[in-house]
Amino acid sequence: MDVYYLMISDLVIIGGGASGFMGAITATGSGLRSVVILEGSSKVLEKVRISGGGRCNLTNSCCEISNLVNNYPRGEKQLIGLFNRFSTTEAIEWFQNKGVTLKVEKDGRVFPCSDSSEDVIKCLTDFAKKSGVKVFANSHVKQIDIIKQGFKLLVKGNKSFEAKNILICTGGHPSGRRLAKSLGHSIIQPVPSLFSFATSEKSLRTCSGITLDVQIKLTVNKKKYAENGSILITHKGFSGPVILKLSAFSARYLHANKYKGKLKINWLCMNEDEVRLKLDLYKLDNGKKSVFNNKPFNNLPRSLWKALLSSLNIDSQLKWADFSKSSKECLVKSLTMNNYLINSRGPYGEEFVTAGGVSLNEINFKTMESKICKGLFFAGEVLDIDGITGGFNFQHCWTSGWVAGKSVV
Ligand SMILES: Cc1cc2nc3c(=O)[nH]c(=O)nc-3n(C[C@H](O)[C@H](O)[C@H](O)COP(=O)(O)OP(=O)(O)OC[C@H]3O[C@@H](n4cnc5c(N)ncnc54)[C@H](O)[C@@H]3O)c2cc1C
C-alpha cells in the first residue's frame, strides 16, 4: 500500500550528509517551518563519521578567500562569491557557537578538540532535532515529479512526499545525479579524485612507510603538473598530501589516460649543482667510509638512500674515495629527478571524492537554486565542485548548504 505524507513541506532535503544537515538547520533557523531530510541509508552523516580517520577534519584555518579557492580544482571561480558569505571563519564560529570546541593543527586542518567525528554528528543531529527538522532514514528517493504546488518525491517502500522546494544533497551517489538529470540538468562525467598512485617498479619497496617533503612533477600525456609537499612511499607506489593534491588537479586527465603518467621526484628539494657540490665536499672528508652507510644529506632517510644507490647498481662495499664521476652524475639525477611510471590508481585515497556532477553553469550561485527548475536547489558534492585534502571538501558542503538554506527561505 502506498503511504502518502499529506502535508506539503516547505523544503525536502534529499540526503542526510554534511550539506543536507547544514541546509536544514539554516533553513529552519531562518524561519522555514516544515523541513524534512530524506536519507536513503539507515544512518545519517556516515561520511562525517568516517572522515579524517574518525577525527573529522571539518574545515581549514585558511581564511583568505583568494588563497582558499586555490584548493578547489573544480568550482574555484563559483566559490569566491559563496565564501564571501560563509567561509572557513564562519564555519568555525558556527560549530564553536554550538558547543563543538575546535583545534587547528600545524598544517591548518581543523578538528574537534576531542578528535572524534561523533561530536560533529551530535551537534548536527541535536540542532536539527531542536529546530524541528524531521529526519527519515531508509528513505531513498527514486523519482521526483513536478506538480502544481512544487514537487512530489517517490521514495523506496512506496512512500511519497510533497514539497514546495527541494534541496538535492546526495554527495557522490549516482542516484542524485540521475534525479538532477531527470529534472533537466546536465551532468559532468563523474571521475574519482584524491587517490594514491601505483607503480609496478619495485626499487622503493624497502622504503614503504617513509614520509618526506619533495618537489614533484607529474606528466600525463602532454599535460604537466608540479607541486611541493609531503609524499608517503607505500608498498604499491606513492601517497601522502602532495600525491592526493596532484591526483585532484589531474583527475580528469589521468582518467582519460587510464591512470598512466610519469612522475619526476626531487627527493632533496635542491638543484643539481647544490647536490653535486654536497657530494664532492662529502667525498673529500669521508674517503675511507662506505658510501652505503654514510650519506651527506641528513634529511634523506637511510633506506631511501640505499634504495637509490642499489637502483644504480652501485657496489654496496664501495668507499667514498672510489665513488666515480659517472656514478656521481647518475646519483645526482636520481636524487633530483627520479623517474617513476604510474600504471594505475592506488586503492587507498585518504579522502575519496567525486570530481564531476551537476554542471555549475546551470546553478545560480547567489542562491544555489537551479537556473532550469524553480524551487530546486543543490549543495555539496553532488555539484561539480571538489577540493583537495585538508577540510576543504566539508567546507564547500557547509558553505553551499548554508547558502541554500538561507535562500529557500
Ligand atoms: C574516507 C573518507 C574520508 C573523508 N574525510 C574528509 C575529511 O576529513 N575532511 C573533508 O573535508 N572531507 C572528507 N571527505 C570528503 C567528505 O566526506 C565529502 O566531501 C562530504 O561528505 C560530502 O558531503 P555531502 O553532504 O555532499 O554528501 P554525503 O556526505 O555523501 O551525503 C549524501 C547522503 O545522501 C544520501 N543519498 C544519496 N542518494 C540518495 C537518495 N536518492 N535518496 C536519499 N538519500 C540519498 C547518502 O546515503 C548520503 O548519506 C572524506 C571522504 C571519505 C570517503
The ligand as an SDF file (V2000), in Angstrom:
LIG
                    3D

 53 58  0  0  0  0  0  0  0  0999 V2000
   37.0050    8.0290    3.8410 C   0  0  0  0  0  0  0  0  0  0  0  0
   36.6770    9.4810    3.6280 C   0  0  0  0  0  0  0  0  0  0  0  0
   37.2100   10.4310    4.4800 C   0  0  0  0  0  0  0  0  0  0  0  0
   36.9350   11.7790    4.2820 C   0  0  0  0  0  0  0  0  0  0  0  0
   37.4780   12.6950    5.1330 N   0  0  0  0  0  0  0  0  0  0  0  0
   37.2340   14.0120    4.9370 C   0  0  0  0  0  0  0  0  0  0  0  0
   37.7530   14.9970    5.8430 C   0  0  0  0  0  0  0  0  0  0  0  0
   38.3510   14.6740    6.8820 O   0  0  0  0  0  0  0  0  0  0  0  0
   37.5400   16.3070    5.5410 N   0  0  0  0  0  0  0  0  0  0  0  0
   36.8300   16.7120    4.4300 C   0  0  0  0  0  0  0  0  0  0  0  0
   36.6640   17.9220    4.2170 O   0  0  0  0  0  0  0  0  0  0  0  0
   36.2860   15.8050    3.6020 N   0  0  0  0  0  0  0  0  0  0  0  0
   36.4600   14.4840    3.8240 C   0  0  0  0  0  0  0  0  0  0  0  0
   35.9110   13.5690    2.9710 N   0  0  0  0  0  0  0  0  0  0  0  0
   35.0250   14.0510    1.8990 C   0  0  0  0  0  0  0  0  0  0  0  0
   33.6490   14.3710    2.5110 C   0  0  0  0  0  0  0  0  0  0  0  0
   33.2470   13.2670    3.2900 O   0  0  0  0  0  0  0  0  0  0  0  0
   32.6180   14.6570    1.4350 C   0  0  0  0  0  0  0  0  0  0  0  0
   33.0910   15.6860    0.6040 O   0  0  0  0  0  0  0  0  0  0  0  0
   31.3000   15.0770    2.0830 C   0  0  0  0  0  0  0  0  0  0  0  0
   30.8350   14.0650    2.9420 O   0  0  0  0  0  0  0  0  0  0  0  0
   30.2280   15.3450    1.0410 C   0  0  0  0  0  0  0  0  0  0  0  0
   29.0770   15.7310    1.7460 O   0  0  0  0  0  0  0  0  0  0  0  0
   27.6580   15.7440    1.0520 P   0  0  0  0  0  0  0  0  0  0  0  0
   26.6950   16.2370    2.0580 O   0  0  0  0  0  0  0  0  0  0  0  0
   27.7210   16.4400   -0.2430 O   0  0  0  0  0  0  0  0  0  0  0  0
   27.3860   14.2060    0.7110 O   0  0  0  0  0  0  0  0  0  0  0  0
   27.4220   12.9190    1.6380 P   0  0  0  0  0  0  0  0  0  0  0  0
   28.1020   13.1750    2.9190 O   0  0  0  0  0  0  0  0  0  0  0  0
   27.9530   11.8210    0.7710 O   0  0  0  0  0  0  0  0  0  0  0  0
   25.8930   12.6680    1.9530 O   0  0  0  0  0  0  0  0  0  0  0  0
   24.9950   12.3160    0.9370 C   0  0  0  0  0  0  0  0  0  0  0  0
   23.8950   11.4990    1.5620 C   0  0  0  0  0  0  0  0  0  0  0  0
   22.8610   11.3180    0.6100 O   0  0  0  0  0  0  0  0  0  0  0  0
   22.3350   10.0220    0.7260 C   0  0  0  0  0  0  0  0  0  0  0  0
   21.6840    9.7270   -0.5510 N   0  0  0  0  0  0  0  0  0  0  0  0
   22.2500    9.5280   -1.7570 C   0  0  0  0  0  0  0  0  0  0  0  0
   21.2990    9.3220   -2.6850 N   0  0  0  0  0  0  0  0  0  0  0  0
   20.1060    9.4060   -2.0620 C   0  0  0  0  0  0  0  0  0  0  0  0
   18.7610    9.2970   -2.4870 C   0  0  0  0  0  0  0  0  0  0  0  0
   18.4560    9.0710   -3.7540 N   0  0  0  0  0  0  0  0  0  0  0  0
   17.7710    9.4370   -1.5720 N   0  0  0  0  0  0  0  0  0  0  0  0
   18.0430    9.6840   -0.2560 C   0  0  0  0  0  0  0  0  0  0  0  0
   19.3180    9.7930    0.2020 N   0  0  0  0  0  0  0  0  0  0  0  0
   20.3320    9.6750   -0.7010 C   0  0  0  0  0  0  0  0  0  0  0  0
   23.5540    9.1760    1.0240 C   0  0  0  0  0  0  0  0  0  0  0  0
   23.1880    7.9690    1.6520 O   0  0  0  0  0  0  0  0  0  0  0  0
   24.3350   10.0970    1.9590 C   0  0  0  0  0  0  0  0  0  0  0  0
   24.0260    9.9000    3.3030 O   0  0  0  0  0  0  0  0  0  0  0  0
   36.1290   12.2050    3.1830 C   0  0  0  0  0  0  0  0  0  0  0  0
   35.5900   11.2440    2.3390 C   0  0  0  0  0  0  0  0  0  0  0  0
   35.8430    9.8940    2.5610 C   0  0  0  0  0  0  0  0  0  0  0  0
   35.2410    8.8880    1.6330 C   0  0  0  0  0  0  0  0  0  0  0  0
  1  2  1  0
  2  3  1  0
  2 52  2  0
  3  4  2  0
  4  5  1  0
  4 50  1  0
  5  6  2  0
  6  7  1  0
  6 13  1  0
  7  8  2  0
  7  9  1  0
  9 10  1  0
 10 11  2  0
 10 12  1  0
 12 13  2  0
 13 14  1  0
 14 15  1  0
 14 50  1  0
 15 16  1  0
 16 17  1  0
 16 18  1  0
 18 19  1  0
 18 20  1  0
 20 21  1  0
 20 22  1  0
 22 23  1  0
 23 24  1  0
 24 25  2  0
 24 26  1  0
 24 27  1  0
 27 28  1  0
 28 29  2  0
 28 30  1  0
 28 31  1  0
 31 32  1  0
 32 33  1  0
 33 34  1  0
 33 48  1  0
 34 35  1  0
 35 36  1  0
 35 46  1  0
 36 37  1  0
 36 45  1  0
 37 38  2  0
 38 39  1  0
 39 40  1  0
 39 45  2  0
 40 41  1  0
 40 42  2  0
 42 43  1  0
 43 44  2  0
 44 45  1  0
 46 47  1  0
 46 48  1  0
 48 49  1  0
 50 51  2  0
 51 52  1  0
 52 53  1  0
M  END
$$$$
